[in-house]
Amino acid sequence: MSLPDLPDEPATLSYLVAATMIVDLSDRQALLAEPDAASRLTAERALLSRETTMLRSLTSTPAPDLRYSPYNPN
């Protein structure tokens, strides 16, 4: 697995992370309102850590691909 090229500038990186996170609009706005890159990256890390912990605790598995299931009108 190769990683994409990331910006070297912390401010640019912090905005890129904020823009690509799948979060509520209020969470995204809070990230973008942080006063500087260090604060923004710290807040982003906290959100990502919370999501990672939640995902690791889930015991569910992905749903099967329904495109290949036979049609059932019931």
All heavy atoms as TSV, in Angstrom:
chain	resi	resn	atom	element	x	y	z
A	1	MET	N	N	0.854	-1.175	0.000
A	1	MET	CA	C	0.000	0.000	0.000
A	1	MET	C	C	0.901	1.238	0.000
A	1	MET	O	O	1.746	1.405	0.859
A	1	MET	CB	C	-0.892	-0.031	1.238
A	1	MET	CG	C	-1.723	1.194	1.412
A	1	MET	SD	S	-2.654	1.064	2.943
A	1	MET	CE	C	-4.003	2.072	2.516
A	2	SER	N	N	0.707	2.084	-0.949
A	2	SER	CA	C	1.510	3.299	-1.003
A	2	SER	C	C	0.698	4.473	-0.467
A	2	SER	O	O	-0.516	4.539	-0.641
A	2	SER	CB	C	1.977	3.580	-2.421
A	2	SER	OG	O	0.869	3.852	-3.238
A	3	LEU	N	N	1.377	5.357	0.201
A	3	LEU	CA	C	0.733	6.534	0.758
A	3	LEU	C	C	0.808	7.683	-0.232
A	3	LEU	O	O	1.802	7.827	-0.940
A	3	LEU	CB	C	1.414	6.943	2.068
A	3	LEU	CG	C	1.298	5.943	3.215
A	3	LEU	CD1	C	2.121	6.408	4.404
A	3	LEU	CD2	C	-0.141	5.754	3.616
A	4	PRO	N	N	-0.224	8.505	-0.265
A	4	PRO	CA	C	-0.173	9.664	-1.168
A	4	PRO	C	C	0.831	10.685	-0.652
A	4	PRO	O	O	1.192	10.686	0.526
A	4	PRO	CB	C	-1.596	10.222	-1.113
A	4	PRO	CG	C	-2.129	9.753	0.190
A	4	PRO	CD	C	-1.467	8.430	0.479
A	5	ASP	N	N	1.298	11.522	-1.552
A	5	ASP	CA	C	2.187	12.607	-1.139
A	5	ASP	C	C	1.387	13.584	-0.297
A	5	ASP	O	O	0.310	14.033	-0.705
A	5	ASP	CB	C	2.763	13.327	-2.357
A	5	ASP	CG	C	3.746	12.457	-3.111
A	5	ASP	OD1	O	4.369	11.583	-2.476
A	5	ASP	OD2	O	3.895	12.651	-4.329
A	6	LEU	N	N	1.899	13.895	0.873
A	6	LEU	CA	C	1.229	14.827	1.776
A	6	LEU	C	C	1.999	16.130	1.822
A	6	LEU	O	O	3.230	16.146	1.647
A	6	LEU	CB	C	1.115	14.220	3.177
A	6	LEU	CG	C	0.268	12.963	3.281
A	6	LEU	CD1	C	0.339	12.381	4.676
A	6	LEU	CD2	C	-1.169	13.241	2.887
A	7	PRO	N	N	1.313	17.227	2.081
A	7	PRO	CA	C	1.996	18.519	2.159
A	7	PRO	C	C	3.015	18.543	3.300
A	7	PRO	O	O	2.794	17.940	4.352
A	7	PRO	CB	C	0.868	19.517	2.434
A	7	PRO	CG	C	-0.402	18.799	2.162
A	7	PRO	CD	C	-0.130	17.344	2.281
A	8	ASP	N	N	4.115	19.237	3.089
A	8	ASP	CA	C	5.130	19.404	4.133
A	8	ASP	C	C	4.743	20.507	5.118
A	8	ASP	O	O	5.155	20.483	6.267
A	8	ASP	CB	C	6.492	19.737	3.516
A	8	ASP	CG	C	7.049	18.571	2.717
A	8	ASP	OD1	O	6.765	17.409	3.079
A	8	ASP	OD2	O	7.762	18.819	1.734
A	9	GLU	N	N	3.961	21.459	4.659
A	9	GLU	CA	C	3.557	22.601	5.473
A	9	GLU	C	C	2.437	22.176	6.428
A	9	GLU	O	O	1.389	21.692	5.995
A	9	GLU	CB	C	3.079	23.728	4.554
A	9	GLU	CG	C	2.495	24.922	5.242
A	9	GLU	CD	C	3.503	25.621	6.147
A	9	GLU	OE1	O	4.684	25.689	5.777
A	9	GLU	OE2	O	3.081	26.082	7.213
A	10	PRO	N	N	2.627	22.331	7.755
A	10	PRO	CA	C	1.610	21.906	8.725
A	10	PRO	C	C	0.239	22.546	8.518
A	10	PRO	O	O	-0.781	21.870	8.657
A	10	PRO	CB	C	2.197	22.313	10.079
A	10	PRO	CG	C	3.663	22.404	9.851
A	10	PRO	CD	C	3.831	22.826	8.411
A	11	ALA	N	N	0.194	23.818	8.164
A	11	ALA	CA	C	-1.103	24.481	7.971
A	11	ALA	C	C	-1.853	23.863	6.797
A	11	ALA	O	O	-3.060	23.573	6.896
A	11	ALA	CB	C	-0.918	25.973	7.758
A	12	THR	N	N	-1.151	23.616	5.697
A	12	THR	CA	C	-1.780	23.002	4.530
A	12	THR	C	C	-2.257	21.590	4.861
A	12	THR	O	O	-3.366	21.202	4.497
A	12	THR	CB	C	-0.795	22.970	3.345
A	12	THR	OG1	O	-0.316	24.286	3.109
A	12	THR	CG2	C	-1.446	22.429	2.092
A	13	LEU	N	N	-1.422	20.839	5.569
A	13	LEU	CA	C	-1.799	19.488	5.974
A	13	LEU	C	C	-3.030	19.511	6.868
A	13	LEU	O	O	-3.956	18.716	6.690
A	13	LEU	CB	C	-0.638	18.807	6.700
A	13	LEU	CG	C	-0.917	17.404	7.235
A	13	LEU	CD1	C	-1.254	16.446	6.097
A	13	LEU	CD2	C	0.263	16.905	8.044
A	14	SER	N	N	-3.080	20.434	7.817
A	14	SER	CA	C	-4.222	20.493	8.735
A	14	SER	C	C	-5.515	20.806	8.000
A	14	SER	O	O	-6.570	20.239	8.315
A	14	SER	CB	C	-3.963	21.507	9.848
A	14	SER	OG	O	-4.000	22.831	9.359
A	15	TYR	N	N	-5.461	21.688	7.002
A	15	TYR	CA	C	-6.661	21.990	6.220
A	15	TYR	C	C	-7.052	20.809	5.326
A	15	TYR	O	O	-8.234	20.531	5.135
A	15	TYR	CB	C	-6.473	23.251	5.380
A	15	TYR	CG	C	-6.554	24.516	6.192
A	15	TYR	CD1	C	-5.470	25.377	6.279
A	15	TYR	CD2	C	-7.715	24.860	6.880
A	15	TYR	CE1	C	-5.549	26.542	7.032
A	15	TYR	CE2	C	-7.797	26.013	7.629
A	15	TYR	CZ	C	-6.710	26.855	7.700
A	15	TYR	OH	O	-6.784	28.002	8.445
A	16	LEU	N	N	-6.072	20.110	4.777
A	16	LEU	CA	C	-6.338	18.936	3.952
A	16	LEU	C	C	-7.031	17.849	4.769
A	16	LEU	O	O	-8.027	17.262	4.329
A	16	LEU	CB	C	-5.042	18.406	3.342
A	16	LEU	CG	C	-5.168	17.132	2.510
A	16	LEU	CD1	C	-6.008	17.375	1.267
A	16	LEU	CD2	C	-3.788	16.617	2.130
A	17	VAL	N	N	-6.524	17.593	5.962
A	17	VAL	CA	C	-7.144	16.586	6.832
A	17	VAL	C	C	-8.561	17.004	7.190
A	17	VAL	O	O	-9.498	16.204	7.103
A	17	VAL	CB	C	-6.295	16.351	8.101
A	17	VAL	CG1	C	-7.022	15.458	9.093
A	17	VAL	CG2	C	-4.947	15.740	7.737
A	18	ALA	N	N	-8.760	18.260	7.558
A	18	ALA	CA	C	-10.099	18.744	7.908
A	18	ALA	C	C	-11.058	18.613	6.729
A	18	ALA	O	O	-12.220	18.242	6.904
A	18	ALA	CB	C	-10.034	20.188	8.386
A	19	ALA	N	N	-10.584	18.889	5.547
A	19	ALA	CA	C	-11.438	18.851	4.363
A	19	ALA	C	C	-11.823	17.429	3.967
A	19	ALA	O	O	-12.891	17.215	3.405
A	19	ALA	CB	C	-10.742	19.540	3.193
A	20	THR	N	N	-10.967	16.456	4.266
A	20	THR	CA	C	-11.231	15.089	3.822
A	20	THR	C	C	-11.874	14.212	4.884
A	20	THR	O	O	-12.313	13.105	4.562
A	20	THR	CB	C	-9.938	14.420	3.335
A	20	THR	OG1	O	-8.967	14.439	4.378
A	20	THR	CG2	C	-9.389	15.120	2.110
A	21	MET	N	N	-11.957	14.691	6.113
A	21	MET	CA	C	-12.601	13.895	7.159
A	21	MET	C	C	-14.105	13.839	6.921
A	21	MET	O	O	-14.720	14.811	6.494
A	21	MET	CB	C	-12.327	14.490	8.543
A	21	MET	CG	C	-10.898	14.321	8.997
A	21	MET	SD	S	-10.571	15.078	10.604
A	21	MET	CE	C	-11.492	13.989	11.685
A	22	ILE	N	N	-14.680	12.689	7.195
A	22	ILE	CA	C	-16.131	12.533	7.093
A	22	ILE	C	C	-16.699	12.763	8.490
A	22	ILE	O	O	-16.738	11.855	9.325
A	22	ILE	CB	C	-16.504	11.141	6.546
A	22	ILE	CG1	C	-15.880	10.949	5.172
A	22	ILE	CG2	C	-18.018	10.978	6.501
A	22	ILE	CD1	C	-16.034	9.554	4.615
A	23	VAL	N	N	-17.072	14.002	8.739
A	23	VAL	CA	C	-17.598	14.406	10.042
A	23	VAL	C	C	-18.791	15.327	9.838
A	23	VAL	O	O	-19.027	15.824	8.733
A	23	VAL	CB	C	-16.523	15.123	10.900
A	23	VAL	CG1	C	-15.395	14.182	11.271
A	23	VAL	CG2	C	-15.971	16.336	10.183
A	24	ASP	N	N	-19.529	15.544	10.914
A	24	ASP	CA	C	-20.640	16.488	10.854
A	24	ASP	C	C	-20.125	17.872	10.498
A	24	ASP	O	O	-18.974	18.216	10.778
A	24	ASP	CB	C	-21.352	16.569	12.207
A	24	ASP	CG	C	-22.098	15.297	12.543
A	24	ASP	OD1	O	-22.471	14.555	11.615
A	24	ASP	OD2	O	-22.311	15.048	13.742
A	25	LEU	N	N	-20.999	18.654	9.904
A	25	LEU	CA	C	-20.635	20.013	9.514
A	25	LEU	C	C	-20.163	20.830	10.711
A	25	LEU	O	O	-19.185	21.576	10.607
A	25	LEU	CB	C	-21.816	20.700	8.828
A	25	LEU	CG	C	-21.572	22.099	8.295
A	25	LEU	CD1	C	-20.429	22.107	7.287
A	25	LEU	CD2	C	-22.837	22.647	7.668
A	26	SER	N	N	-20.801	20.653	11.861
A	26	SER	CA	C	-20.389	21.409	13.050
A	26	SER	C	C	-18.985	21.014	13.500
A	26	SER	O	O	-18.195	21.866	13.917
A	26	SER	CB	C	-21.388	21.216	14.190
A	26	SER	OG	O	-21.471	19.845	14.545
A	27	ASP	N	N	-18.639	19.723	13.405
A	27	ASP	CA	C	-17.278	19.284	13.755
A	27	ASP	C	C	-16.264	19.846	12.763
A	27	ASP	O	O	-15.186	20.298	13.149
A	27	ASP	CB	C	-17.183	17.758	13.768
A	27	ASP	CG	C	-17.897	17.132	14.950
A	27	ASP	OD1	O	-18.047	17.805	15.979
A	27	ASP	OD2	O	-18.314	15.961	14.832
A	28	ARG	N	N	-16.615	19.822	11.481
A	28	ARG	CA	C	-15.704	20.364	10.461
A	28	ARG	C	C	-15.483	21.860	10.683
A	28	ARG	O	O	-14.371	22.368	10.599
A	28	ARG	CB	C	-16.243	20.118	9.058
A	28	ARG	CG	C	-15.270	20.545	7.959
A	28	ARG	CD	C	-15.800	20.344	6.559
A	28	ARG	NE	N	-16.520	19.117	6.333
A	28	ARG	CZ	C	-15.944	17.923	6.082
A	28	ARG	NH1	N	-14.644	17.839	6.037
A	28	ARG	NH2	N	-16.678	16.861	5.879
A	29	GLN	N	N	-16.562	22.576	10.983
A	29	GLN	CA	C	-16.447	24.018	11.225
A	29	GLN	C	C	-15.580	24.292	12.446
A	29	GLN	O	O	-14.771	25.220	12.449
A	29	GLN	CB	C	-17.836	24.649	11.391
A	29	GLN	CG	C	-17.794	26.151	11.456
A	29	GLN	CD	C	-17.191	26.773	10.205
A	29	GLN	OE1	O	-17.471	26.350	9.096
A	29	GLN	NE2	N	-16.358	27.775	10.380
A	30	ALA	N	N	-15.739	23.474	13.484
A	30	ALA	CA	C	-14.912	23.632	14.683
A	30	ALA	C	C	-13.439	23.412	14.360
A	30	ALA	O	O	-12.563	24.137	14.864
A	30	ALA	CB	C	-15.381	22.685	15.779
A	31	LEU	N	N	-13.153	22.438	13.519
A	31	LEU	CA	C	-11.762	22.194	13.113
A	31	LEU	C	C	-11.205	23.399	12.357
A	31	LEU	O	O	-10.086	23.851	12.621
A	31	LEU	CB	C	-11.661	20.951	12.235
A	31	LEU	CG	C	-11.918	19.608	12.903
A	31	LEU	CD1	C	-11.946	18.503	11.859
A	31	LEU	CD2	C	-10.880	19.321	13.962
A	32	LEU	N	N	-11.991	23.896	11.419
A	32	LEU	CA	C	-11.518	25.019	10.605
A	32	LEU	C	C	-11.411	26.306	11.410
A	32	LEU	O	O	-10.674	27.221	11.029
A	32	LEU	CB	C	-12.429	25.206	9.397
A	32	LEU	CG	C	-12.431	24.024	8.414
A	32	LEU	CD1	C	-13.481	24.231	7.339
A	32	LEU	CD2	C	-11.061	23.813	7.814
A	33	ALA	N	N	-12.113	26.384	12.536
A	33	ALA	CA	C	-12.059	27.577	13.382
A	33	ALA	C	C	-10.902	27.556	14.374
A	33	ALA	O	O	-10.675	28.552	15.070
A	33	ALA	CB	C	-13.380	27.732	14.132
A	34	GLU	N	N	-10.176	26.451	14.440
A	34	GLU	CA	C	-9.021	26.388	15.347
A	34	GLU	C	C	-8.038	27.501	14.984
A	34	GLU	O	O	-7.868	27.825	13.810
A	34	GLU	CB	C	-8.334	25.023	15.258
A	34	GLU	CG	C	-9.110	23.885	15.862
A	34	GLU	CD	C	-9.211	23.945	17.373
A	34	GLU	OE1	O	-8.364	24.588	18.020
A	34	GLU	OE2	O	-10.149	23.341	17.916
A	35	PRO	N	N	-7.387	28.087	15.989
A	35	PRO	CA	C	-6.559	29.276	15.746
A	35	PRO	C	C	-5.268	29.035	14.961
A	35	PRO	O	O	-4.738	29.959	14.353
A	35	PRO	CB	C	-6.243	29.787	17.146
A	35	PRO	CG	C	-6.373	28.598	18.029
A	35	PRO	CD	C	-7.445	27.735	17.399
A	36	ASP	N	N	-4.754	27.791	14.985
A	36	ASP	CA	C	-3.500	27.535	14.274
A	36	ASP	C	C	-3.415	26.068	13.874
A	36	ASP	O	O	-4.258	25.253	14.255
A	36	ASP	CB	C	-2.290	27.945	15.122
A	36	ASP	CG	C	-2.289	27.291	16.498
A	36	ASP	OD1	O	-2.643	26.106	16.603
A	36	ASP	OD2	O	-1.939	27.980	17.472
A	37	ALA	N	N	-2.396	25.751	13.095
A	37	ALA	CA	C	-2.249	24.397	12.563
A	37	ALA	C	C	-2.054	23.368	13.667
A	37	ALA	O	O	-2.623	22.276	13.608
A	37	ALA	CB	C	-1.078	24.347	11.585
A	38	ALA	N	N	-1.267	23.692	14.685
A	38	ALA	CA	C	-1.028	22.736	15.773
A	38	ALA	C	C	-2.329	22.399	16.498
A	38	ALA	O	O	-2.604	21.228	16.781
A	38	ALA	CB	C	0.003	23.294	16.745
A	39	SER	N	N	-3.137	23.400	16.780
A	39	SER	CA	C	-4.424	23.166	17.452
A	39	SER	C	C	-5.356	22.356	16.563
A	39	SER	O	O	-6.059	21.454	17.027
A	39	SER	CB	C	-5.090	24.492	17.800
A	39	SER	OG	O	-4.291	25.243	18.661
A	40	ARG	N	N	-5.368	22.682	15.272
A	40	ARG	CA	C	-6.228	21.975	14.329
A	40	ARG	C	C	-5.808	20.517	14.212
A	40	ARG	O	O	-6.646	19.608	14.262
A	40	ARG	CB	C	-6.182	22.658	12.962
A	40	ARG	CG	C	-7.229	22.184	11.987
A	40	ARG	CD	C	-7.263	23.026	10.705
A	40	ARG	NE	N	-7.391	24.446	11.015
A	40	ARG	CZ	C	-6.383	25.322	10.984
A	40	ARG	NH1	N	-5.179	24.954	10.596
A	40	ARG	NH2	N	-6.577	26.581	11.306
A	41	LEU	N	N	-4.515	20.259	14.073
A	41	LEU	CA	C	-4.031	18.884	13.969
A	41	LEU	C	C	-4.292	18.101	15.253
A	41	LEU	O	O	-4.632	16.918	15.208
A	41	LEU	CB	C	-2.542	18.874	13.617
A	41	LEU	CG	C	-2.215	19.267	12.180
A	41	LEU	CD1	C	-0.722	19.533	12.021
A	41	LEU	CD2	C	-2.684	18.206	11.196
A	42	THR	N	N	-4.174	18.736	16.407
A	42	THR	CA	C	-4.472	18.086	17.681
A	42	THR	C	C	-5.946	17.710	17.757
A	42	THR	O	O	-6.295	16.598	18.163
A	42	THR	CB	C	-4.088	18.999	18.859
A	42	THR	OG1	O	-2.680	19.280	18.782
A	42	THR	CG2	C	-4.404	18.362	20.192
A	43	ALA	N	N	-6.824	18.613	17.352
A	43	ALA	CA	C	-8.265	18.340	17.357
A	43	ALA	C	C	-8.609	17.237	16.357
A	43	ALA	O	O	-9.439	16.367	16.632
A	43	ALA	CB	C	-9.042	19.611	17.054
A	44	GLU	N	N	-7.966	17.257	15.194
A	44	GLU	CA	C	-8.208	16.227	14.191
A	44	GLU	C	C	-7.762	14.862	14.703
A	44	GLU	O	O	-8.464	13.866	14.525
A	44	GLU	CB	C	-7.471	16.574	12.890
A	44	GLU	CG	C	-8.072	17.767	12.185
A	44	GLU	CD	C	-7.158	18.384	11.154
A	44	GLU	OE1	O	-5.965	18.032	11.073
A	44	GLU	OE2	O	-7.645	19.244	10.403
A	45	ARG	N	N	-6.628	14.834	15.357
A	45	ARG	CA	C	-6.136	13.573	15.914
A	45	ARG	C	C	-7.105	13.029	16.953
A	45	ARG	O	O	-7.363	11.820	16.997
A	45	ARG	CB	C	-4.757	13.765	16.525
A	45	ARG	CG	C	-4.195	12.482	17.053
A	45	ARG	CD	C	-2.798	12.642	17.558
A	45	ARG	NE	N	-2.344	11.344	18.035
A	45	ARG	CZ	C	-1.321	11.168	18.818
A	45	ARG	NH1	N	-0.609	12.202	19.202
A	45	ARG	NH2	N	-0.979	9.978	19.209
A	46	ALA	N	N	-7.656	13.894	17.779
A	46	ALA	CA	C	-8.617	13.455	18.791
A	46	ALA	C	C	-9.863	12.856	18.142
A	46	ALA	O	O	-10.350	11.798	18.566
A	46	ALA	CB	C	-8.992	14.618	19.706
A	47	LEU	N	N	-10.377	13.516	17.102
A	47	LEU	CA	C	-11.548	12.990	16.402
A	47	LEU	C	C	-11.236	11.654	15.730
A	47	LEU	O	O	-12.027	10.703	15.802
A	47	LEU	CB	C	-12.041	13.983	15.353
A	47	LEU	CG	C	-12.892	15.139	15.835
A	47	LEU	CD1	C	-13.154	16.125	14.697
A	47	LEU	CD2	C	-14.197	14.640	16.410
A	48	LEU	N	N	-10.103	11.568	15.069
A	48	LEU	CA	C	-9.728	10.327	14.394
A	48	LEU	C	C	-9.488	9.201	15.391
A	48	LEU	O	O	-9.857	8.052	15.146
A	48	LEU	CB	C	-8.492	10.553	13.524
A	48	LEU	CG	C	-8.727	11.413	12.286
A	48	LEU	CD1	C	-7.406	11.786	11.631
A	48	LEU	CD2	C	-9.643	10.718	11.304
A	49	SER	N	N	-8.915	9.516	16.529
A	49	SER	CA	C	-8.697	8.521	17.576
A	49	SER	C	C	-10.022	8.002	18.110
A	49	SER	O	O	-10.205	6.801	18.318
A	49	SER	CB	C	-7.866	9.116	18.699
A	49	SER	OG	O	-7.680	8.177	19.728
A	50	ARG	N	N	-10.975	8.912	18.319
A	50	ARG	CA	C	-12.306	8.528	18.791
A	50	ARG	C	C	-12.965	7.581	17.791
A	50	ARG	O	O	-13.525	6.552	18.165
A	50	ARG	CB	C	-13.159	9.778	18.982
A	50	ARG	CG	C	-14.576	9.481	19.467
A	50	ARG	CD	C	-15.426	10.715	19.451
A	50	ARG	NE	N	-15.771	11.034	18.046
A	50	ARG	CZ	C	-16.396	12.123	17.660
A	50	ARG	NH1	N	-16.734	13.042	18.537
A	50	ARG	NH2	N	-16.695	12.321	16.402
A	51	GLU	N	N	-12.884	7.922	16.500
A	51	GLU	CA	C	-13.496	7.096	15.467
A	51	GLU	C	C	-12.810	5.735	15.369
A	51	GLU	O	O	-13.473	4.716	15.203
A	51	GLU	CB	C	-13.440	7.806	14.115
A	51	GLU	CG	C	-14.257	9.071	14.052
A	51	GLU	CD	C	-15.745	8.819	14.211
A	51	GLU	OE1	O	-16.269	7.880	13.581
A	51	GLU	OE2	O	-16.389	9.562	14.967
A	52	THR	N	N	-11.492	5.706	15.479
A	52	THR	CA	C	-10.748	4.451	15.410
A	52	THR	C	C	-11.146	3.541	16.560
A	52	THR	O	O	-11.370	2.343	16.367
A	52	THR	CB	C	-9.232	4.719	15.425
A	52	THR	OG1	O	-8.904	5.535	14.308
A	52	THR	CG2	C	-8.433	3.433	15.369
A	53	THR	N	N	-11.247	4.093	17.760
A	53	THR	CA	C	-11.656	3.311	18.923
A	53	THR	C	C	-13.051	2.742	18.721
A	53	THR	O	O	-13.298	1.567	19.011
A	53	THR	CB	C	-11.616	4.183	20.191
A	53	THR	OG1	O	-10.276	4.662	20.373
A	53	THR	CG2	C	-12.060	3.418	21.416
A	54	MET	N	N	-13.941	3.548	18.213
A	54	MET	CA	C	-15.309	3.099	17.978
A	54	MET	C	C	-15.338	1.986	16.922
A	54	MET	O	O	-16.022	0.972	17.101
A	54	MET	CB	C	-16.182	4.274	17.538
A	54	MET	CG	C	-17.637	3.952	17.489
A	54	MET	SD	S	-18.733	5.374	17.259
A	54	MET	CE	C	-17.888	6.387	16.090
A	55	LEU	N	N	-14.610	2.145	15.841
A	55	LEU	CA	C	-14.594	1.133	14.786
A	55	LEU	C	C	-13.993	-0.187	15.275
A	55	LEU	O	O	-14.465	-1.261	14.905
A	55	LEU	CB	C	-13.825	1.633	13.566
A	55	LEU	CG	C	-14.534	2.704	12.753
A	55	LEU	CD1	C	-13.596	3.281	11.699
A	55	LEU	CD2	C	-15.787	2.153	12.108
A	56	ARG	N	N	-12.983	-0.107	16.119
A	56	ARG	CA	C	-12.363	-1.330	16.643
A	56	ARG	C	C	-13.292	-2.075	17.588
A	56	ARG	O	O	-13.185	-3.291	17.732
A	56	ARG	CB	C	-11.061	-0.991	17.357
A	56	ARG	CG	C	-9.943	-0.693	16.397
A	56	ARG	CD	C	-8.638	-0.494	17.100
A	56	ARG	NE	N	-7.593	-0.242	16.113
A	56	ARG	CZ	C	-6.551	0.536	16.321
A	56	ARG	NH1	N	-6.393	1.134	17.478
A	56	ARG	NH2	N	-5.658	0.711	15.376
A	57	SER	N	N	-14.195	-1.359	18.229
A	57	SER	CA	C	-15.101	-2.008	19.185
A	57	SER	C	C	-16.308	-2.644	18.506
A	57	SER	O	O	-17.003	-3.459	19.115
A	57	SER	CB	C	-15.564	-0.999	20.237
A	57	SER	OG	O	-16.433	-0.044	19.659
A	58	LEU	N	N	-16.565	-2.297	17.250
A	58	LEU	CA	C	-17.690	-2.885	16.536
A	58	LEU	C	C	-17.394	-4.343	16.200
A	58	LEU	O	O	-16.290	-4.680	15.782
A	58	LEU	CB	C	-17.982	-2.111	15.250
A	58	LEU	CG	C	-18.470	-0.686	15.423
A	58	LEU	CD1	C	-18.600	-0.012	14.066
A	58	LEU	CD2	C	-19.804	-0.659	16.150
A	59	THR	N	N	-18.386	-5.174	16.376
A	59	THR	CA	C	-18.193	-6.586	16.050
A	59	THR	C	C	-18.909	-6.962	14.761
A	59	THR	O	O	-18.923	-8.112	14.377
A	59	THR	CB	C	-18.728	-7.472	17.198
A	59	THR	OG1	O	-20.108	-7.163	17.412
A	59	THR	CG2	C	-17.935	-7.241	18.471
A	60	SER	N	N	-19.510	-5.998	14.117
A	60	SER	CA	C	-20.237	-6.297	12.888
A	60	SER	C	C	-19.273	-6.481	11.727
A	60	SER	O	O	-18.126	-6.056	11.764
A	60	SER	CB	C	-21.225	-5.184	12.574
A	60	SER	OG	O	-20.535	-3.985	12.336
A	61	THR	N	N	-19.783	-7.121	10.697
A	61	THR	CA	C	-19.006	-7.305	9.481
A	61	THR	C	C	-19.710	-6.568	8.355
A	61	THR	O	O	-20.904	-6.280	8.441
A	61	THR	CB	C	-18.875	-8.795	9.130
A	61	THR	OG1	O	-20.194	-9.338	8.984
A	61	THR	CG2	C	-18.127	-9.555	10.208
A	62	PRO	N	N	-19.020	-6.277	7.277
A	62	PRO	CA	C	-19.659	-5.570	6.169
A	62	PRO	C	C	-20.820	-6.373	5.595
A	62	PRO	O	O	-20.810	-7.606	5.604
A	62	PRO	CB	C	-18.538	-5.425	5.140
A	62	PRO	CG	C	-17.282	-5.622	5.902
A	62	PRO	CD	C	-17.620	-6.517	7.060
A	63	ALA	N	N	-21.813	-5.673	5.097
A	63	ALA	CA	C	-22.957	-6.326	4.455
A	63	ALA	C	C	-22.505	-6.970	3.159
A	63	ALA	O	O	-21.581	-6.487	2.508
A	63	ALA	CB	C	-24.048	-5.293	4.184
A	64	PRO	N	N	-23.155	-8.059	2.768
A	64	PRO	CA	C	-22.784	-8.683	1.485
A	64	PRO	C	C	-23.123	-7.744	0.336
A	64	PRO	O	O	-23.960	-6.858	0.458
A	64	PRO	CB	C	-23.638	-9.945	1.445
A	64	PRO	CG	C	-24.779	-9.660	2.361
A	64	PRO	CD	C	-24.250	-8.723	3.418
A	65	ASP	N	N	-22.473	-7.963	-0.752
A	65	ASP	CA	C	-22.736	-7.148	-1.937
A	65	ASP	C	C	-24.089	-7.550	-2.506
A	65	ASP	O	O	-24.252	-8.623	-3.073
A	65	ASP	CB	C	-21.632	-7.348	-2.969
A	65	ASP	CG	C	-21.690	-6.322	-4.073
A	65	ASP	OD1	O	-22.737	-5.656	-4.231
A	65	ASP	OD2	O	-20.688	-6.182	-4.781
A	66	LEU	N	N	-25.086	-6.704	-2.340
A	66	LEU	CA	C	-26.454	-7.025	-2.720
A	66	LEU	C	C	-26.680	-7.029	-4.226
A	66	LEU	O	O	-27.693	-7.533	-4.690
A	66	LEU	CB	C	-27.418	-6.061	-2.033
A	66	LEU	CG	C	-27.373	-6.112	-0.506
A	66	LEU	CD1	C	-28.316	-5.073	0.085
A	66	LEU	CD2	C	-27.710	-7.492	0.007
A	67	ARG	N	N	-25.742	-6.506	-4.983
A	67	ARG	CA	C	-25.898	-6.522	-6.444
A	67	ARG	C	C	-25.929	-7.941	-6.988
A	67	ARG	O	O	-26.506	-8.195	-8.030
A	67	ARG	CB	C	-24.765	-5.761	-7.118
A	67	ARG	CG	C	-24.787	-4.271	-6.851
A	67	ARG	CD	C	-23.619	-3.617	-7.516
A	67	ARG	NE	N	-22.392	-4.110	-6.858
A	67	ARG	CZ	C	-21.171	-3.812	-7.236
A	67	ARG	NH1	N	-20.971	-3.045	-8.279
A	67	ARG	NH2	N	-20.133	-4.271	-6.595
A	68	TYR	N	N	-25.289	-8.855	-6.294
A	68	TYR	CA	C	-25.176	-10.221	-6.786
A	68	TYR	C	C	-26.155	-11.173	-6.114
A	68	TYR	O	O	-26.124	-12.365	-6.360
A	68	TYR	CB	C	-23.741	-10.717	-6.615
A	68	TYR	CG	C	-22.758	-9.833	-7.334
A	68	TYR	CD1	C	-21.868	-9.044	-6.630
A	68	TYR	CD2	C	-22.747	-9.758	-8.722
A	68	TYR	CE1	C	-20.981	-8.209	-7.291
A	68	TYR	CE2	C	-21.867	-8.928	-9.398
A	68	TYR	CZ	C	-20.977	-8.166	-8.667
A	68	TYR	OH	O	-20.115	-7.345	-9.332
A	69	SER	N	N	-27.034	-10.653	-5.267
A	69	SER	CA	C	-28.046	-11.472	-4.619
A	69	SER	C	C	-29.231	-11.619	-5.556
A	69	SER	O	O	-29.582	-10.697	-6.277
A	69	SER	CB	C	-28.514	-10.832	-3.318
A	69	SER	OG	O	-27.454	-10.720	-2.420
A	70	PRO	N	N	-29.885	-12.788	-5.519
A	70	PRO	CA	C	-31.058	-12.951	-6.374
A	70	PRO	C	C	-32.180	-12.002	-5.930
A	70	PRO	O	O	-32.309	-11.697	-4.760
A	70	PRO	CB	C	-31.460	-14.411	-6.181
A	70	PRO	CG	C	-30.696	-14.914	-5.031
A	70	PRO	CD	C	-29.563	-13.972	-4.763
A	71	TYR	N	N	-32.970	-11.573	-6.895
A	71	TYR	CA	C	-34.076	-10.651	-6.600
A	71	TYR	C	C	-35.158	-11.391	-5.817
A	71	TYR	O	O	-35.534	-12.509	-6.147
A	71	TYR	CB	C	-34.643	-10.103	-7.899
A	71	TYR	CG	C	-35.874	-9.265	-7.683
A	71	TYR	CD1	C	-35.772	-8.002	-7.121
A	71	TYR	CD2	C	-37.137	-9.742	-8.002
A	71	TYR	CE1	C	-36.888	-7.213	-6.903
A	71	TYR	CE2	C	-38.267	-8.977	-7.778
A	71	TYR	CZ	C	-38.140	-7.704	-7.229
A	71	TYR	OH	O	-39.253	-6.949	-7.001
A	72	ASN	N	N	-35.636	-10.741	-4.761
A	72	ASN	CA	C	-36.715	-11.295	-3.955
A	72	ASN	C	C	-37.709	-10.178	-3.703
A	72	ASN	O	O	-37.398	-9.224	-2.988
A	72	ASN	CB	C	-36.173	-11.849	-2.648
A	72	ASN	CG	C	-37.259	-12.519	-1.820
A	72	ASN	OD1	O	-38.446	-12.379	-2.082
A	72	ASN	ND2	N	-36.834	-13.248	-0.806
A	73	PRO	N	N	-38.930	-10.248	-4.250
A	73	PRO	CA	C	-39.893	-9.158	-4.095
A	73	PRO	C	C	-40.468	-9.044	-2.689
A	73	PRO	O	O	-41.134	-8.102	-2.351
A	73	PRO	CB	C	-40.983	-9.500	-5.103
A	73	PRO	CG	C	-40.891	-10.978	-5.268
A	73	PRO	CD	C	-39.434	-11.326	-5.076
A	74	ASN	N	N	-40.231	-10.030	-1.827
A	74	ASN	CA	C	-40.774	-9.998	-0.466
A	74	ASN	C	C	-39.880	-9.201	0.383
A	74	ASN	O	O	-39.433	-9.194	1.315
A	74	ASN	CB	C	-40.995	-11.413	0.072
A	74	ASN	CG	C	-42.040	-12.129	-0.742
A	74	ASN	OD1	O	-42.974	-11.510	-1.217
A	74	ASN	ND2	N	-41.871	-13.428	-0.911
